[in-house]
Amino acid sequence: MLLPLLRRLPEVIAFAVVFALQCAVAWMWVRRSRPARWKRWAAPAGLLLSAGLLMAGFGANTSRGMMLLSHDLVLLVRAAGLMWALFSLAAMAALLVVRAIPRPGPRHSPARRGFLLAARGAVLGAPAIAAGYGVFIERSDLKLRIVDLPVRGLPRDLHGLRLVQVSDIHLSPYLTAREFRRAIDMANETRAHIALVTGDLISTVGDPLDDCLAELKRLRADAGVIGCLGNHEVYTRTMDYVTDEGAKIGIDFLRSRNRVFRFGSADLNFAGVDYQKFHAPYLTGAEKLVVPGMPNILLSHNPDVFPVAAEKGFQATIAGHTHGGQITAEILDQNISIARFYTQYVYGVFRHGDASAYVTRGIGTVGLPARLGAPPEVALIRLCAI
């Protein structure tokens, strides 16, 4: 009884923190703004609603909760609670900003009162507008991203080789098989030499994994389809299943294995590893997958392994995992996102000595069903010699 609670302690703490912050929002709204009577009741009612949504999503992970709520409803309820929490935190920040505005005139100036009301409405409405854009527009704004990846010592016959990358699919109620089908069609239209699937086919237990594999079966490339597994394959305990079913549909998931391709008179080695956990030694034994005398490319869901891969002899690394930050903003020429807290390799091409890496934004979402500043993508990677 105690062990399951201890395992979920981080969720309990996160819930307590969010709920405390939402209490602060409600208190500031009632105490500082002197709203009408219905608005006084609106803040506590909203607080109770958001708490109920979060608790429903939290409790639905238990066997009793799953008996009461369907899997899809669990995810939608959890998303609603998280989105409400996001609005509450944004509202609290906005109210703090409004309170900090200096008073330009008399305490009861009608002009100042009108200005503050307009400012409050703008700053409180902006988060809802941004979230709506992220959920209903940018989340499904799938694009083909074409990128040149420099590879040291790349033979002439491999220059311009096209690799199409499909990553971070997260097939779920937030990304249907029909929406994912569009990504596969986009990938097939590139007529790539090799197709890459770099992990996270689904998000959680109960997501339609077989539907995801059915769509991946349609993925085509001249020399075949290879890939690696992500952290959500670990979480859902589907690593062996995905590997076996992938082999049946022509996808070779490289799990601490390598595979050599030949194009013209040149060879190219791909190696793949399972998800590399943070705060653990990266790529233990991966140096055995490096083949001398040819370019070596590592497929790793986690991009943080890049410097280690370079030191072990891989000329390039191709990864995903970060979703490009998923919710990101540019401030003073710096992209700010949650992903920045755990890796510097959030999105794009990176260099480390003579080695290079590409980290894709991926297709789906996790946590919040929204993207801001990080639209989904299918990546067409062109190898180029340096």
N, C-alpha and C positions, 0 to 999 in steps of 0.2 A: 504493500500500500504506500509506504513512504518513498520507495525507489522511483516510481513513476512521477511523483510530485517533485522529487529532487531533479529528475531529468528535465522537467518543465520549469524549473526555477527561473531561467532567463526570461521565459514568456511571462511568468507571474510578475517579475520585477518590471519588465517593459510595460505591462498593463498598468501597474501601479503608478509608474512615472507619467504615462499618458493621461491617466485619469486625474492625477494631481494637477497636471498642467491645464486640463480642461476645467477643473474646479476653479483655477485661477482666472481663466477666461470668463466664466460665468460670474464670478465675484466682481471682476473689474467692470463687466457690462452693467450689472445691477447697481453697484455702488457709485461708479463714476459718471455714468451717462444719464442718470435720472430718467429712465424710459417710462413710457406709459405702462399701465397696469398689465396689459396683455404681454408687453415685452418683458416685464419682470418675470412673468411665468414662462416665457419662451426660453430664457437662458437655462433655468433648471430643467425644463422639459427636454431641451436639446442635450443637456448633460446626461440625463437619465437614458435617453434614447441611444446616444453614442456608447455609453457604458453597457447598455443591454446588447448592442450589436457586437461590441468587442467580446463580451462574456459569452455570447452565443457562439461566435466563431472559435473562441478558446475552448469552451466546453464541448464543442462538436468533435474535437479530436478524440474524445473518449468513446468507448464502445456504446455507452448509453446515449451519448450525444449523436452518434452516427445512426442510432435507431430512430431518433426523432427527426433528423434532418438528412436530406439527400446530399450526396457529395457536392453536386453543383451548387446547391443552395448554401452549403457550408462555405464554399469559396466566395460566393456573392455576398453573403452576410459579413464575412471577414473583410472583404474589400470595402463594403459600405462603412464598416467601423473604422477602418484605416483612413478612408477618404475623409470621414467626419473628423477624425483626429487631426488630419492634416489641415483642414479648414480652421479648426480650433486653435492650433498652434500658430498658424498664419494670422488669425484674428488677434491673438494675444500680442504678437509682435507688432501688428499694425496699431493697436491701441496704445502700446508703449511709445511708438513713434509720434502718434497724435498728441499724447500727453506731453511729449518733450518739445512740442512747437512753442516758441516763445510768444508771449502775449504782446501784440503790437499796439494795443490801445487799452481803454478802460476795461475793467473786469467783466462788465456786462454789455460790452459793445455788440450791437446787432450784427455788424459786419464780421466781427471775429467769430461770433456764434455761427453765422452762415458758412463762413470759410471752414470752420472745424467740422460742421455737419457734412459738407461736401467732401472734405478730405477723408473723414471717417468712412463715408460711403464708398469712396474710391478705393481706399486701401483694404476695406473689408470685402469689396466685390472682386478685386483683382485676383485673389487666390482661387475663388470659385471659377472665374473665367479661364484662368490658366489651367486649372485642373480639368475643366470641361474640354478644353482644346487638347490636352494631353491624352484624355481618355477616348474621345470620340473622333479625333482627327489625326493627330500625329502618331498615335499608337498603331494605326493601320496604314500609315503613309509609307509603304514599302518601296524602297528604291534599289536599283542596281548600283553598287559602288565599285568603280574600276580603280585599281591601285597598282602601282609598279613597286615590286619588292626587290631591292638590290641584293644580289648574292655574290659573294667574293669567289672568284675562280670558276664562274659558271661557264661551261663549254658553249661554243657557238651554236651547236645544235639544240641547246636548251634555252637560248635567249628568246624571250617572247612566249615561252611555254605558259599556257593558261590553266589556272587552278580556280575552280569555283567553290566557294566555301558557304556551307549552310550550317548555322550554329545557333545554340540557345533557342530552340524551337518552342519549348514549354507549351506543347499542345494541351489545352485545357478549356474551360468555359470562356476564358479570355482570348483564346486563339483557336478557332474551329478548324476542322480538317479542310473545309472549303477555303478558308483564308490561307491556310498553309499550302494548298494546291497551287495558289497563285505564285508562291515563292518557288516551288518546284518548277513550274512552267518557266519562270524567269531564269532560273539556273540552267535549265535545258536549252534555252534560247542562246546562251553564250557559246555553246558547242565547245566546251572546255576539253582539255586533254585529260585532266583528272578532276574528279569531284571529291570534296572533303566534307565530312560530317563531324563536327568537333564538339559533340556532347550536349546534354540537357535536352533530351527528347520530350520529356514531360516535367511537371513541377512536383507533384505529390502522388501518393498512393491513390489509385482510383481514377487517375487521368487516363484518357484513351490512348494508351501506348500502342496497341495493335493498329489503331487508325493512323497513328503517326508513321509506323513502319510501312503500312500500306501505301502511304503517299511517298515515302522515301524509296519504295520499290520502283517508282517511276523516274527516279533520278538517273540521268545518263551522262556518260563522258567517254571519250574515245578509248582510254586505257583502263577505265573502271572507277569504282567508288571505294574509298578507304576512309577511316575515321578514328576517333578516340572517344572515350567516355567522359562524362562530366560528373559534377558533384551530386546532381539530382538522380543519376543512376545509382550512386552510392546510397543516398537517403531513402530511395524507394526500393532498394535491394533488388534491382533489375539488371545488374551488370551482366550476369551470365545469360539471362534471358535475351537481352538486347544483342549480345555477342552471337548467340546461337541463331536467333531469328534473323539477324542481319546477314549472317553467312548464307542463309537460305534464299535471301532476296538479292544477293550479289554485293553486299556491303561488307568489306573486310575491316572490322574494328581491330586496330593494332593495339594489343594490350601487352606492353613490354616486348613488342616484336617489331621487326623492320621488314620492308619490302622494297626491292629494287626494280625500277622501271627503266626501260631502254627506249630512247628516242634517237633515231638516226644512228650515229656512232658514239653517242654519249649515254652514260648511266646516271641515274638520279636515285638516291636512297631516301625513303621516308621511314621514320620511326614514330611509334605512337606509345603513349603512356596513359595509365589511368589517372584520374584526378589526383593531383598532388596537394595534400592537406597543408594548410598554413601551419607555421610553427613546428614543422617537421623537416628532416633532411630531404631536400629536393633531388629527384632523379637518381636515386641510389641504384647503381649498376647500369645506368643508361649509356655509359661510355661503351659498353659492349655492343650497342646497337649501331655505333658509328662505323661506316665502311670507308677505309682509306682509299684515296685516289678518285673520289667522286664527291659532288655536293651532297650534303646531308641536311635534311629538313625534319624538324621535330614537330609532331602534332601533340599539343597539350592544351587541355581545356583551360587550365590556370595559367595566365600570362606571367605570373611572378617568377616562373622558373627560367625566364629568358636569360639572365646573366649566367646562371649555372649551366644552361644548355650551351651557351657560347663557350664557356670554359671547358666543357666536355667534348668540343669539336663539332658542334652543329653550326652550320653557316647561317641557318634561318630557323625561326620558330613561328608557327601559326597557331593562334589561340583565340579564345572568346571569353566567356564567363562574366565579364563586367557589364555587358549590355551598353557599352559606351557611357556608363554612368546612369542611364535610363532617365533619371531626372537630373538635369545639369544646367548650369547657368555660367555665363562668361563674365567674370568680374576682374577688371584691371589686367586683361590679357591672360587670365587664368581660368580654366574650366573647373568649376566647383561642383562636386557631386559626392554622394556617399561612397562611391567606389574609391575616391581619392584617399579615404581614411585607411584603406588596406592595400592599395597598390598604386604605383606611379604609372603603370602601364594600363591606362584606361581605354584608349582608343587610338588607332592609327598605326603609322610606321614608326618603329624605334630602332636605334642603333646602339650597339655595345661593342666597341672595338671594331673588328672586321665583320661582326655578325649583325643580322637584322631580324626584325620581328614584325608581324602584323597582328593586331588585335581588332576583331570585328565587333560591331554593335549587336549582331545577332538579329533574330526575328521576333521573339516573343517577349513577355514581361514576367516578372515575379514580384510578389508582394503587392504593390499597387498596380492595377491594370492601366497604367498610363506611361507615356513617354513625353519628355519635354527637353528639347535641345539635343536629343539623341534618337532620331528616327530609325526604324528598323531597316535592315539591309540584307541583301544577298551580295557577297563580295566576289568580284572577279579579280584574282591576283595574277599579275603578269610578272614572271621572273625576268630580271634584267641583270646583265653582267656589269661588274664594277672592277 
